[in-house]
Amino acid sequence: MGSAELMLFTGLILAGVAVYLFMTSILAGKPGEAQLQWASGTEPIKSKNGIINLCRPMVHQFTLQHAAKFKSESYRKKIRHLIKTGGMTSEMNEDEFIGYQIFLGIAFPIFLIIMNFSLDLGFSPLILAMLGVVGWFMPQMHCKAQKNVRTLSVQQDMPFFIDLLALSVEAGLDFFGAIQKIVDKVADENSVLAEEFKTVLKDIKIGSSKTDALKEMAARLDMPEITSFVAVLIDAEATGASISQVLKDQSVQMRLERFVRAEKAGARASQLILLPLMGFILPAVFIMVFGPVILGFVYGKN
């Protein structure tokens, strides 16, 4: 890329930033309940994802109103599930999710078209279309990535939390009192499971039954371990079984499952290490071993 092309590219980037800042300043203070279509009428909290925060003013102004035209209940149910399991219910709702899909699905190709025309990059229309598809699915990919992060955090914390619950119940607390004790203990730590337990207690305080609150937690996390844990707790409470013994059994089971996962990860790592071994180390060894032989054969023959 020459100096002229570099200056043109820099100018386009600065122009885009200037347009964005100008539009953001115009749209600031105009989100409103009608535009957000938020169930509570309040604005969503700031997201941990920079792209979401960057695009939010444009989405609220240009594409949010078109999201309501997507009437498919099955598709909206899928989006609600993605948002819930990704732990993003306070960051966006289903209308805003669809608004992001529309915006990114259009903005990515438009940006590439401008770059392609200005810098004569020679991209084919197929690449532009593919970039639009990537933009459309980007919110889904983000939700699934957040779900994976949450799942890993819960799997790491769960045996420790269940041990604390068992000890607290044996000390005389009821199950939900033990949950409150743990939530208070880890209040300053960034724990997904602690936040979910806090939400369970909040749901119970506002009128949900204990069974429904636990089932909602299982639905939000969407993990076999949590689903099994909640089912065992509900069954123990219904039959009058000892919660303490149930928690001890669950702790043993969780630690066994974590050990099995660690074994599988170790086996997978030993297989993956073969790729760089075959690609980089073995060729170097062959060169060191057979290189002198080949050179001696070639020059000796001459």
BAFI-3210 file (N, C-alpha, C; in Angstrom, 3 decimals, decimal comma, padded with zeros to 6 digits):
// residues 302
n [1|2|3|4|5|6|7|8|9|10|11|12|13|14|15|16|17|18|19|20|21|22|23|24|25|26|27|28|29|30|31|32|33|34|35|36|37|38|39|40|41|42|43|44|45|46|47|48|49|50|51|52|53|54|55|56|57|58|59|60|61|62|63|64|65|66|67|68|69|70|71|72|73|74|75|76|77|78|79|80|81|82|83|84|85|86|87|88|89|90|91|92|93|94|95|96|97|98|99|100|101|102|103|104|105|106|107|108|109|110|111|112|113|114|115|116|117|118|119|120|121|122|123|124|125|126|127|128|129|130|131|132|133|134|135|136|137|138|139|140|141|142|143|144|145|146|147|148|149|150|151|152|153|154|155|156|157|158|159|160|161|162|163|164|165|166|167|168|169|170|171|172|173|174|175|176|177|178|179|180|181|182|183|184|185|186|187|188|189|190|191|192|193|194|195|196|197|198|199|200|201|202|203|204|205|206|207|208|209|210|211|212|213|214|215|216|217|218|219|220|221|222|223|224|225|226|227|228|229|230|231|232|233|234|235|236|237|238|239|240|241|242|243|244|245|246|247|248|249|250|251|252|253|254|255|256|257|258|259|260|261|262|263|264|265|266|267|268|269|270|271|272|273|274|275|276|277|278|279|280|281|282|283|284|285|286|287|288|289|290|291|292|293|294|295|296|297|298|299|300|301|302]
n.u [000,856|000,700|001,823|-000,155|-002,471|-002,533|-002,971|-005,505|-006,985|-006,693|-007,984|-010,605|-011,243|-011,111|-013,131|-015,322|-015,343|-015,871|-018,444|-019,812|-019,537|-020,877|-023,496|-024,047|-024,059|-026,277|-028,292|-028,195|-029,832|-032,267|-033,341|-035,695|-038,818|-040,488|-038,775|-036,871|-038,474|-038,556|-039,276|-039,614|-039,598|-037,261|-033,827|-031,404|-028,644|-025,155|-023,258|-020,803|-019,540|-017,791|-018,568|-021,348|-022,051|-021,016|-022,546|-025,126|-026,581|-027,097|-028,534|-030,837|-031,976|-032,251|-032,778|-034,222|-036,971|-037,710|-037,390|-039,657|-041,176|-040,510|-042,228|-042,179|-042,767|-041,340|-038,733|-038,298|-038,517|-036,253|-034,308|-034,828|-034,052|-031,305|-030,442|-031,105|-029,606|-027,107|-026,742|-027,559|-029,868|-030,321|-028,991|-029,942|-033,016|-035,256|-036,137|-034,163|-031,994|-032,625|-032,570|-029,828|-028,887|-029,938|-028,723|-025,886|-025,741|-026,162|-024,408|-021,745|-021,291|-021,662|-019,571|-017,386|-017,868|-017,452|-014,731|-013,734|-014,390|-013,051|-010,340|-009,836|-009,805|-010,666|-012,508|-014,826|-018,406|-019,411|-017,903|-018,732|-021,408|-021,077|-019,906|-022,046|-023,715|-022,139|-022,244|-024,977|-025,218|-023,563|-024,479|-025,663|-023,434|-021,981|-023,655|-023,583|-020,883|-020,695|-022,312|-020,734|-018,571|-019,862|-020,714|-018,282|-017,324|-019,271|-018,985|-016,458|-016,856|-018,914|-018,527|-017,208|-019,101|-021,265|-020,177|-019,902|-022,612|-023,526|-022,101|-023,141|-025,849|-025,665|-024,812|-027,101|-028,607|-031,339|-031,851|-032,067|-031,332|-028,676|-027,820|-028,050|-026,068|-023,765|-023,857|-023,502|-020,913|-019,317|-019,642|-018,015|-016,660|-016,253|-018,431|-020,339|-022,155|-022,713|-024,043|-026,286|-027,473|-028,053|-030,001|-031,961|-032,719|-033,706|-035,899|-037,524|-038,092|-039,734|-041,991|-042,034|-042,278|-040,177|-039,498|-040,076|-038,259|-035,782|-036,010|-036,055|-033,448|-032,057|-032,952|-031,825|-029,078|-028,814|-027,473|-026,439|-025,481|-026,456|-029,202|-029,669|-028,889|-030,783|-033,134|-032,755|-032,708|-035,307|-036,788|-035,881|-036,829|-039,557|-040,000|-039,060|-036,486|-033,093|-031,533|-028,904|-027,462|-028,086|-026,788|-024,132|-023,808|-024,183|-021,968|-019,820|-020,417|-020,144|-017,427|-016,324|-017,225|-015,876|-013,255|-013,318|-013,777|-011,377|-009,588|-010,426|-009,833|-007,055|-006,387|-007,276|-005,562|-003,103|-003,464|-003,801|-001,290|000,161|-000,149|001,486|003,843|004,017|003,951|006,068|008,267|009,076|009,710|012,008|013,711|014,026|015,377|017,772|018,782|018,706|019,568|022,492|023,174|021,859|023,027|025,710|025,427|024,586|026,686|028,859|028,356|028,641]
n.v [-001,198|002,091|005,472|007,336|005,760|004,916|007,334|007,919|005,789|006,278|008,738|007,963|006,331|008,214|009,925|008,219|007,827|010,432|010,800|008,874|009,851|012,256|011,417|009,970|011,984|013,393|011,513|010,995|010,806|010,242|007,678|006,542|005,014|003,975|003,531|001,749|-000,385|-001,798|-004,093|-003,181|-000,501|000,830|001,713|-000,606|-002,111|-001,166|-002,962|-005,639|-006,036|-004,292|-003,723|-003,919|-001,750|000,306|000,239|000,611|003,206|003,660|001,368|001,658|003,861|003,314|000,577|-000,757|-000,330|-001,837|-004,394|-005,325|-006,286|-008,874|-011,586|-014,256|-016,649|-018,897|-018,254|-015,993|-017,194|-018,782|-016,755|-015,542|-017,646|-017,788|-015,280|-015,522|-017,813|-016,858|-015,040|-012,384|-010,953|-008,532|-006,815|-006,712|-007,045|-009,175|-007,738|-005,774|-007,435|-008,539|-006,138|-005,535|-007,636|-006,966|-004,455|-004,995|-006,884|-005,305|-003,144|-004,163|-005,189|-002,702|-001,126|-002,578|-002,343|000,400|000,580|-001,134|000,208|002,637|002,020|000,236|-002,622|-004,968|-006,934|-009,613|-009,781|-011,972|-012,178|-009,878|-010,527|-012,721|-011,467|-009,970|-012,027|-012,959|-010,703|-010,744|-013,073|-012,505|-011,464|-013,829|-015,530|-014,186|-014,463|-017,251|-017,612|-016,248|-017,911|-020,233|-019,295|-018,778|-021,360|-022,716|-021,311|-021,952|-024,746|-024,898|-023,683|-025,058|-027,587|-026,562|-024,712|-026,411|-027,963|-025,973|-025,384|-027,826|-027,957|-025,690|-026,344|-028,587|-027,264|-026,159|-024,329|-023,630|-024,662|-022,440|-020,403|-021,123|-020,662|-017,859|-017,228|-018,047|-016,411|-013,908|-014,302|-014,517|-012,124|-010,140|-011,384|-012,375|-014,336|-016,520|-018,477|-017,621|-015,223|-016,269|-017,709|-015,545|-014,322|-016,287|-016,072|-013,482|-013,807|-015,430|-013,687|-011,828|-013,235|-015,679|-019,256|-021,606|-023,841|-023,013|-020,896|-022,214|-023,852|-021,891|-020,922|-023,181|-023,182|-020,797|-021,304|-023,700|-026,245|-029,628|-030,490|-028,591|-028,802|-031,455|-031,206|-029,360|-030,830|-032,992|-031,636|-030,544|-032,887|-034,005|-032,152|-032,466|-035,108|-035,148|-035,926|-036,010|-032,993|-032,342|-034,772|-035,234|-033,053|-033,689|-036,045|-034,988|-033,301|-035,117|-036,349|-034,178|-033,566|-035,894|-035,780|-033,474|-034,390|-036,337|-034,697|-033,289|-035,350|-035,992|-033,566|-033,557|-035,811|-034,898|-032,735|-034,027|-035,199|-032,993|-031,859|-033,279|-032,130|-029,640|-031,041|-032,849|-030,983|-029,116|-029,948|-032,622|-032,334|-030,681|-032,390|-034,454|-033,022|-032,403|-034,982|-036,438|-034,548|-034,060|-036,568|-036,637|-034,391|-035,268|-037,442|-036,185|-034,310|-036,025|-037,720|-035,977]
n.w [000,000|-001,017|-000,147|-000,820|-000,946|001,682|003,028|001,997|003,008|005,767|005,894|005,233|007,415|009,517|008,666|008,877|011,657|012,467|011,396|012,858|015,527|015,243|014,594|016,896|018,834|018,005|018,320|020,985|024,087|022,945|023,218|024,582|025,606|023,623|021,455|022,523|023,297|025,649|028,217|030,837|030,419|030,872|030,159|028,792|030,614|030,471|028,163|028,336|026,008|023,577|020,918|020,962|022,637|021,062|018,737|019,611|019,733|016,957|016,305|017,890|016,669|013,893|013,202|015,180|015,130|012,986|013,856|015,101|013,055|012,627|013,100|013,698|016,049|016,850|016,096|017,683|020,174|020,154|020,161|022,636|024,273|023,677|024,653|027,357|028,246|027,706|029,681|029,358|029,808|031,063|029,441|026,810|024,921|023,022|020,765|020,481|020,026|017,489|016,115|016,243|014,657|012,138|011,735|011,844|009,829|007,620|007,902|007,873|005,148|003,780|004,779|003,784|001,063|000,658|001,347|-000,609|-002,974|-002,629|-002,218|-004,177|-003,825|-004,925|-004,111|-004,403|-005,141|-003,750|-001,415|-000,110|000,349|002,032|004,222|005,101|006,021|008,126|009,789|010,426|011,953|014,051|016,654|017,656|017,800|019,742|022,008|022,329|022,848|025,293|026,812|026,894|028,398|030,835|031,479|031,876|034,118|036,054|036,210|037,355|039,859|041,122|042,681|044,988|045,944|046,536|048,567|050,562|050,904|051,925|054,365|055,641|055,875|057,534|059,768|060,729|059,269|057,021|053,555|051,763|053,419|053,706|051,107|051,024|052,866|051,501|049,239|050,432|051,331|049,045|047,772|046,688|044,670|041,248|040,318|038,466|039,322|041,937|041,368|040,103|042,196|043,804|042,246|042,400|045,116|045,024|043,301|044,895|046,974|045,717|045,274|043,848|043,854|045,656|044,163|041,518|041,278|041,414|039,151|037,174|037,399|036,504|033,866|032,930|033,054|031,665|031,757|032,018|034,526|036,388|035,912|036,731|039,414|040,418|039,996|041,755|044,206|044,313|044,325|046,739|048,586|048,193|048,997|051,539|052,158|053,467|053,087|053,517|053,140|050,501|049,296|049,911|048,418|045,862|045,735|045,682|043,261|041,466|041,711|040,715|038,076|037,247|037,401|035,406|033,183|033,192|032,595|029,993|028,726|029,002|027,434|024,950|024,600|024,342|021,883|020,213|020,327|018,582|016,096|015,756|016,145|013,989|011,934|012,251|013,903|013,191|010,347|010,613|012,017|010,121|008,132|009,445|009,877|007,417|005,605|005,394|004,346|001,871|000,627|000,579|-001,119|-003,503|-004,138|-004,034|-006,124|-008,284]
ca.u [000,000|001,484|001,512|-001,430|-003,538|-002,568|-003,625|-006,919|-007,568|-006,766|-009,034|-011,911|-011,478|-011,403|-014,450|-016,304|-015,400|-016,539|-019,882|-020,367|-019,635|-021,926|-024,796|-024,245|-024,432|-027,648|-029,227|-028,086|-031,010|-033,481|-033,705|-037,120|-039,463|-041,028|-037,688|-036,237|-039,447|-038,073|-040,426|-039,765|-039,557|-035,970|-032,764|-030,560|-027,372|-024,025|-022,780|-019,377|-019,031|-017,625|-019,304|-022,744|-022,162|-020,696|-023,610|-026,451|-027,352|-027,556|-029,548|-032,064|-032,557|-032,497|-033,219|-035,045|-038,377|-037,963|-037,319|-041,013|-041,779|-040,205|-043,327|-042,043|-042,640|-040,277|-037,457|-038,190|-038,264|-034,835|-033,533|-034,985|-033,229|-029,906|-030,185|-031,192|-028,478|-025,891|-026,684|-027,622|-031,243|-030,318|-028,261|-030,748|-034,174|-035,295|-036,246|-032,853|-031,156|-032,918|-032,070|-028,385|-028,691|-030,205|-027,719|-024,578|-025,860|-026,101|-023,251|-020,494|-021,098|-021,535|-018,212|-016,464|-018,099|-016,766|-013,295|-013,441|-014,470|-012,065|-008,968|-009,754|-009,306|-010,997|-013,299|-015,962|-019,700|-019,631|-017,296|-019,619|-022,582|-020,643|-019,702|-023,380|-024,172|-021,374|-022,817|-026,292|-025,064|-022,623|-025,086|-025,826|-022,113|-021,610|-024,433|-023,083|-019,574|-020,961|-022,825|-019,590|-017,819|-020,652|-020,698|-016,973|-017,258|-020,142|-018,370|-015,334|-017,290|-020,019|-018,172|-016,904|-020,352|-022,078|-019,551|-020,297|-024,032|-023,663|-021,614|-024,072|-027,072|-025,324|-024,661|-028,418|-029,338|-032,095|-031,126|-032,026|-030,490|-027,294|-027,532|-027,837|-024,768|-022,721|-023,927|-022,856|-019,492|-018,602|-020,267|-017,025|-016,031|-016,979|-018,856|-021,623|-023,054|-023,159|-025,045|-027,511|-028,084|-028,619|-031,234|-032,939|-033,222|-034,510|-037,174|-038,336|-038,551|-040,793|-043,217|-041,926|-042,074|-038,797|-039,342|-040,025|-037,018|-034,697|-036,184|-035,638|-031,988|-031,638|-033,219|-030,879|-027,740|-028,944|-026,368|-026,912|-025,130|-027,388|-030,533|-029,708|-028,803|-032,078|-034,124|-032,519|-033,128|-036,773|-037,288|-035,581|-037,746|-040,908|-040,089|-038,605|-035,165|-032,095|-030,879|-027,468|-026,926|-028,224|-025,725|-022,866|-023,769|-023,996|-020,592|-018,980|-020,694|-019,581|-015,968|-016,023|-017,426|-014,792|-012,068|-013,485|-013,562|-009,939|-008,952|-010,736|-009,073|-005,663|-006,275|-007,431|-004,341|-002,038|-003,712|-003,577|000,141|000,728|-000,208|002,766|004,938|004,102|004,121|007,268|009,420|009,537|010,461|013,335|014,517|014,368|016,396|019,043|019,289|018,893|020,166|023,890|023,250|021,448|024,064|026,857|025,126|024,545|028,019|029,756|028,091|029,221]
ca.v [000,000|003,299|006,548|007,947|004,863|004,940|008,582|007,798|004,870|006,988|009,746|007,292|005,908|009,407|010,401|007,332|008,132|011,727|010,592|008,143|010,745|013,240|010,763|009,615|013,198|013,755|010,521|010,897|011,299|009,928|006,279|006,515|003,719|003,465|003,028|000,592|-001,452|-002,566|-004,536|-002,343|000,906|001,404|001,383|-001,734|-001,745|-001,155|-004,310|-005,893|-006,104|-002,946|-003,550|-003,671|-000,361|001,204|000,247|000,758|004,383|003,458|000,321|002,207|004,843|002,904|-000,800|-001,318|-000,295|-002,903|-005,700|-005,757|-006,932|-010,308|-012,106|-015,697|-016,924|-019,887|-017,545|-015,154|-018,086|-019,144|-015,586|-015,405|-018,683|-017,373|-014,166|-016,013|-018,691|-016,059|-014,128|-011,025|-010,465|-007,131|-006,033|-006,515|-007,903|-009,839|-006,737|-005,167|-008,481|-008,561|-004,874|-005,701|-008,513|-006,185|-003,401|-005,567|-007,544|-004,270|-002,253|-004,812|-005,087|-001,309|-000,705|-003,222|-001,754|001,700|000,298|-001,757|001,238|003,701|001,518|-000,699|-003,871|-006,067|-007,991|-010,069|-009,647|-013,107|-011,837|-008,890|-011,246|-013,538|-010,573|-009,656|-013,190|-012,942|-009,649|-011,174|-014,109|-012,085|-011,483|-015,213|-016,046|-013,561|-015,094|-018,609|-017,488|-015,901|-019,124|-021,116|-018,714|-019,002|-022,794|-023,045|-020,731|-022,732|-026,056|-024,753|-023,258|-025,833|-028,467|-025,747|-024,154|-027,472|-028,274|-024,923|-025,566|-028,988|-027,581|-024,723|-027,056|-029,394|-026,353|-025,790|-023,436|-024,262|-024,607|-021,094|-019,624|-021,455|-019,938|-016,462|-017,143|-018,162|-015,203|-012,839|-014,599|-014,313|-010,950|-009,342|-012,195|-012,427|-015,724|-016,671|-019,271|-016,764|-014,311|-017,034|-017,948|-014,263|-014,143|-017,213|-015,457|-012,314|-014,297|-015,911|-012,524|-011,109|-014,033|-016,971|-020,403|-022,077|-024,768|-022,233|-020,116|-023,133|-024,252|-020,759|-020,921|-024,270|-022,758|-019,749|-021,864|-024,703|-027,185|-030,896|-030,575|-027,763|-029,392|-032,621|-030,712|-028,772|-031,907|-033,743|-030,791|-030,468|-034,198|-034,181|-031,315|-033,026|-036,388|-034,986|-036,531|-035,147|-032,105|-032,411|-035,959|-035,011|-032,137|-034,424|-036,937|-034,150|-032,818|-036,223|-036,532|-033,060|-033,696|-036,991|-035,284|-032,541|-035,213|-036,951|-033,638|-033,001|-036,453|-035,822|-032,418|-033,985|-036,686|-034,071|-031,935|-034,899|-035,402|-031,743|-031,529|-033,981|-031,260|-028,930|-032,009|-033,330|-029,888|-028,290|-030,600|-033,758|-031,907|-030,208|-033,575|-035,115|-032,234|-032,572|-036,355|-036,895|-033,502|-034,363|-037,766|-036,259|-033,521|-036,084|-038,263|-035,337|-033,785|-037,134|-038,216|-035,032]
ca.w [000,000|-001,132|000,799|-001,201|-000,523|003,135|003,426|001,670|003,979|007,047|005,771|005,290|008,799|010,311|008,256|009,488|013,091|012,612|011,143|013,994|016,680|014,952|014,713|018,300|019,573|017,632|018,832|022,443|024,786|022,213|023,163|024,838|025,812|022,361|020,625|023,144|023,424|026,790|028,998|032,025|030,057|031,215|029,228|029,204|031,221|029,553|027,883|028,429|024,645|023,039|019,665|021,320|023,110|019,966|017,728|020,218|019,286|015,585|016,309|018,456|015,776|012,514|012,943|016,238|014,741|012,004|014,509|015,437|011,884|012,683|013,902|013,931|017,479|017,055|016,021|018,878|021,301|020,064|020,583|024,092|024,885|023,540|025,565|028,738|028,569|027,630|030,816|028,825|029,893|031,487|028,440|025,610|024,775|021,722|019,704|020,287|019,435|016,051|015,593|016,022|013,509|010,920|011,587|011,509|008,532|006,573|008,090|007,469|003,692|003,348|005,096|002,854|-000,265|000,639|001,292|-001,899|-004,021|-002,424|-002,305|-005,304|-003,250|-005,819|-003,474|-005,200|-004,446|-002,854|-000,123|000,517|000,843|003,179|005,358|005,600|006,789|009,380|010,620|010,903|012,980|015,090|017,989|018,104|018,175|021,014|023,072|022,542|023,509|026,694|027,466|027,156|029,515|032,045|031,767|032,446|035,460|036,953|036,406|038,283|041,192|041,689|043,812|046,169|046,445|047,119|049,861|051,509|051,200|052,804|055,688|056,242|056,242|058,709|060,911|061,233|058,382|055,950|052,286|051,193|054,317|053,346|049,862|051,382|053,528|050,483|048,415|051,194|051,485|047,772|047,146|045,963|043,631|039,977|040,195|037,780|040,159|043,033|040,813|039,858|043,505|044,239|041,478|042,981|046,344|044,642|042,766|046,017|047,741|044,999|045,222|043,173|044,738|045,669|043,030|040,268|041,256|041,071|037,750|036,339|037,391|035,614|032,482|032,552|032,874|030,599|031,912|032,595|035,950|037,160|035,765|037,618|040,789|040,773|040,057|042,996|045,335|044,313|044,740|048,163|049,362|048,083|049,704|052,915|052,354|054,093|052,131|053,763|052,482|049,052|048,902|049,954|047,250|044,678|045,734|045,212|041,832|040,722|041,685|039,801|036,715|036,934|037,166|034,071|032,184|033,148|031,869|028,573|028,223|028,871|026,265|023,751|024,451|023,834|020,458|019,492|020,274|017,435|014,903|015,580|016,070|012,609|010,991|012,419|014,522|012,395|009,154|011,001|012,340|008,859|007,447|010,162|009,759|006,043|004,777|005,038|003,493|000,517|000,076|000,263|-002,295|-004,697|-004,470|-004,251|-007,472|-009,250]
c.u [000,889|001,050|000,170|-002,608|-003,671|-003,260|-005,125|-007,630|-007,726|-007,869|-010,423|-012,245|-011,852|-012,778|-015,548|-016,458|-016,141|-018,052|-020,526|-020,552|-020,742|-023,307|-025,082|-024,669|-025,854|-028,657|-029,181|-029,313|-032,294|-033,842|-035,185|-037,695|-039,958|-039,937|-037,078|-037,171|-039,034|-039,248|-040,677|-039,812|-038,259|-034,922|-031,976|-029,261|-026,270|-023,469|-021,274|-018,730|-018,974|-018,420|-020,775|-022,934|-021,924|-021,861|-024,984|-027,200|-027,903|-028,678|-030,872|-032,759|-033,028|-033,095|-034,138|-036,517|-038,731|-037,952|-038,708|-041,704|-041,478|-041,201|-043,185|-041,810|-041,541|-038,902|-037,246|-037,941|-036,802|-033,956|-033,629|-034,130|-031,748|-029,555|-030,163|-029,972|-027,140|-025,745|-026,796|-029,027|-031,320|-029,617|-029,092|-031,970|-034,223|-035,412|-034,886|-031,883|-031,365|-032,443|-030,577|-028,116|-028,887|-029,090|-026,375|-024,608|-025,804|-024,814|-021,950|-020,295|-020,924|-020,117|-017,220|-016,636|-017,368|-015,261|-012,896|-013,430|-013,354|-010,641|-008,768|-009,163|-009,645|-011,765|-014,501|-017,266|-019,982|-019,061|-018,169|-020,843|-022,225|-020,433|-021,041|-023,953|-023,455|-021,935|-024,157|-026,170|-024,140|-023,261|-025,293|-024,494|-021,668|-022,354|-023,918|-021,713|-019,745|-021,484|-021,683|-018,753|-018,544|-020,622|-019,387|-016,843|-018,081|-019,535|-017,200|-015,790|-018,234|-019,609|-017,897|-018,187|-021,200|-021,499|-019,940|-021,766|-024,236|-023,224|-022,585|-025,363|-026,828|-025,191|-026,007|-029,214|-030,217|-031,396|-031,000|-031,313|-029,016|-026,891|-027,242|-026,478|-023,643|-022,691|-023,259|-021,345|-018,707|-019,136|-019,279|-016,350|-016,914|-017,356|-020,238|-022,624|-023,569|-024,229|-026,365|-028,223|-028,713|-029,944|-032,333|-033,555|-034,106|-035,881|-038,096|-038,901|-039,700|-042,004|-043,135|-041,778|-040,623|-038,533|-039,207|-038,729|-035,831|-034,797|-035,770|-034,115|-031,453|-031,856|-032,226|-029,493|-027,711|-027,744|-026,896|-026,639|-026,120|-028,798|-030,693|-029,710|-030,149|-033,149|-033,988|-032,983|-034,648|-037,375|-037,051|-036,531|-039,160|-041,070|-039,639|-037,265|-034,199|-031,375|-029,369|-026,843|-026,996|-027,097|-024,363|-022,724|-023,532|-022,567|-019,637|-019,155|-020,065|-018,063|-015,541|-016,160|-016,322|-013,497|-012,127|-013,261|-012,084|-009,190|-009,193|-009,950|-007,604|-005,446|-006,378|-006,180|-003,196|-002,221|-003,421|-002,102|000,836|000,771|001,071|003,955|005,135|004,426|005,451|008,483|009,957|010,243|011,868|014,256|014,947|015,461|017,759|019,641|019,637|019,531|021,612|024,036|022,923|022,507|025,329|026,648|025,170|025,943|029,036|029,591|028,693|030,732]
c.v [001,244|004,366|007,201|007,081|004,853|006,192|008,523|006,901|005,547|008,034|009,145|006,861|007,112|009,972|009,536|007,594|009,445|011,593|009,878|009,061|011,781|012,615|010,399|010,819|013,630|012,826|010,388|011,507|011,011|008,438|006,069|005,116|003,140|002,880|001,761|-000,607|-002,389|-002,901|-003,626|-000,859|001,583|000,982|000,176|-001,244|-001,783|-002,560|-004,412|-005,922|-004,706|-002,695|-003,253|-002,226|000,635|001,348|000,583|002,013|004,223|002,423|000,869|003,151|004,245|001,513|-001,375|-001,357|-001,376|-004,284|-006,230|-006,454|-008,420|-010,954|-013,585|-015,984|-017,942|-019,216|-016,671|-016,007|-018,513|-017,989|-015,393|-016,439|-018,314|-016,266|-014,648|-016,854|-017,971|-015,080|-012,671|-010,430|-009,007|-006,230|-005,771|-007,422|-008,442|-008,844|-006,097|-006,168|-008,528|-007,269|-004,912|-006,588|-007,752|-005,178|-003,960|-006,276|-006,574|-003,462|-002,883|-004,774|-003,658|-000,797|-001,305|-002,686|-000,426|001,505|-000,263|-000,728|002,259|003,224|000,515|-002,034|-005,091|-007,201|-008,346|-009,852|-010,786|-012,820|-010,831|-009,570|-012,085|-012,679|-010,142|-010,790|-013,249|-011,882|-010,040|-012,157|-013,694|-012,008|-012,891|-015,800|-015,466|-014,212|-016,498|-018,585|-017,141|-017,106|-020,082|-020,616|-018,970|-020,480|-023,209|-022,527|-021,547|-024,102|-025,990|-024,470|-024,233|-026,783|-027,693|-025,191|-025,228|-027,919|-027,247|-025,047|-026,724|-028,657|-026,636|-025,407|-027,930|-028,530|-025,848|-024,850|-024,238|-024,000|-023,188|-020,114|-019,874|-020,746|-018,474|-016,272|-017,171|-016,917|-014,041|-013,044|-014,264|-013,089|-010,171|-010,110|-012,242|-013,873|-015,788|-017,418|-018,460|-015,784|-015,026|-017,356|-016,666|-013,986|-015,061|-016,606|-014,247|-012,748|-014,778|-014,735|-011,796|-011,993|-015,360|-018,084|-020,858|-022,997|-024,003|-021,438|-020,998|-023,588|-023,137|-020,660|-022,006|-023,892|-021,707|-020,323|-022,940|-025,653|-028,482|-030,998|-029,808|-028,340|-030,594|-032,202|-030,163|-029,855|-032,712|-032,934|-030,728|-031,790|-034,431|-033,371|-031,883|-034,295|-036,286|-035,624|-035,503|-034,310|-032,191|-033,600|-035,823|-034,111|-032,831|-035,344|-036,147|-033,629|-033,883|-036,415|-035,425|-033,155|-034,825|-036,533|-034,312|-033,301|-035,864|-035,916|-033,304|-034,092|-036,327|-034,665|-032,773|-034,875|-035,890|-033,224|-032,770|-035,205|-034,142|-031,403|-032,258|-033,101|-030,438|-029,876|-032,491|-032,197|-029,166|-029,084|-031,741|-033,336|-031,409|-031,375|-034,301|-034,356|-032,433|-033,960|-036,717|-035,834|-033,782|-035,573|-037,422|-035,379|-034,313|-036,945|-037,431|-034,878|-034,896|-037,716|-037,325|-035,116]
c.w [000,000|-000,149|000,486|-000,756|000,999|003,652|003,156|002,673|005,340|007,033|005,852|006,713|009,667|009,954|008,864|010,971|013,324|012,404|012,325|015,201|016,487|015,138|016,169|019,120|019,252|018,299|020,340|023,100|024,075|022,263|023,426|024,970|024,502|021,483|021,211|023,182|024,555|027,696|030,197|031,700|030,384|030,202|029,712|029,815|030,163|029,397|028,094|027,047|024,045|021,774|019,947|021,765|021,980|018,992|018,294|019,779|017,871|015,524|016,804|017,470|014,451|012,346|014,009|015,854|013,722|012,646|014,837|014,272|011,816|013,639|014,244|015,409|017,757|017,021|017,247|020,127|021,326|020,538|022,093|024,827|024,818|024,525|027,011|029,100|028,468|028,772|030,418|028,905|030,335|030,469|027,185|025,668|023,350|020,571|019,419|019,654|017,921|015,397|015,339|014,813|012,199|010,683|011,152|010,164|007,373|006,671|007,618|005,958|003,199|003,612|004,103|001,434|-000,386|000,539|-000,074|-003,026|-003,878|-002,668|-003,431|-004,847|-004,092|-005,180|-004,348|-004,427|-003,482|-001,465|000,619|001,112|002,077|004,420|005,955|006,444|008,135|010,327|011,212|012,063|014,121|016,479|018,533|018,564|019,516|022,177|023,376|023,219|024,984|027,469|027,806|028,329|030,835|032,452|032,425|033,873|036,453|037,231|037,380|039,708|041,884|042,810|045,102|046,786|047,122|048,462|050,916|051,890|052,169|054,229|056,393|056,689|057,470|059,959|061,428|060,353|057,435|054,614|051,753|052,123|054,055|052,059|050,155|052,028|052,500|049,609|049,126|051,268|050,220|047,035|046,284|044,829|042,393|039,680|039,558|038,664|041,350|042,562|040,561|041,165|044,049|043,520|042,001|044,244|046,039|044,125|043,885|046,812|047,054|044,726|044,500|044,202|044,649|044,476|041,723|040,164|040,881|039,619|036,796|036,276|036,460|034,155|032,025|032,269|031,796|030,591|032,507|034,085|036,815|037,083|036,681|039,082|041,259|040,904|041,346|044,206|045,439|044,793|046,235|049,028|049,334|048,904|051,158|053,201|052,937|053,027|052,279|053,044|050,970|048,550|048,912|048,745|045,969|044,590|045,215|043,712|040,997|040,625|040,752|038,353|036,315|036,659|035,784|032,972|032,059|032,394|030,367|027,969|028,054|027,671|024,972|023,515|023,897|022,353|019,661|019,362|019,127|016,187|014,745|015,492|014,636|011,635|011,070|012,923|013,668|011,102|009,490|011,343|011,074|008,112|008,112|009,949|008,326|005,141|004,425|004,124|002,049|-000,133|-000,289|-000,957|-003,561|-005,094|-004,696|-005,633|-008,514|-009,211]
res [m|g|s|a|e|l|m|l|f|t|g|l|i|l|a|g|v|a|v|y|l|f|m|t|s|i|l|a|g|k|p|g|e|a|q|l|q|w|a|s|g|t|e|p|i|k|s|k|n|g|i|i|n|l|c|r|p|m|v|h|q|f|t|l|q|h|a|a|k|f|k|s|e|s|y|r|k|k|i|r|h|l|i|k|t|g|g|m|t|s|e|m|n|e|d|e|f|i|g|y|q|i|f|l|g|i|a|f|p|i|f|l|i|i|m|n|f|s|l|d|l|g|f|s|p|l|i|l|a|m|l|g|v|v|g|w|f|m|p|q|m|h|c|k|a|q|k|n|v|r|t|l|s|v|q|q|d|m|p|f|f|i|d|l|l|a|l|s|v|e|a|g|l|d|f|f|g|a|i|q|k|i|v|d|k|v|a|d|e|n|s|v|l|a|e|e|f|k|t|v|l|k|d|i|k|i|g|s|s|k|t|d|a|l|k|e|m|a|a|r|l|d|m|p|e|i|t|s|f|v|a|v|l|i|d|a|e|a|t|g|a|s|i|s|q|v|l|k|d|q|s|v|q|m|r|l|e|r|f|v|r|a|e|k|a|g|a|r|a|s|q|l|i|l|l|p|l|m|g|f|i|l|p|a|v|f|i|m|v|f|g|p|v|i|l|g|f|v|y|g|k|n]
***
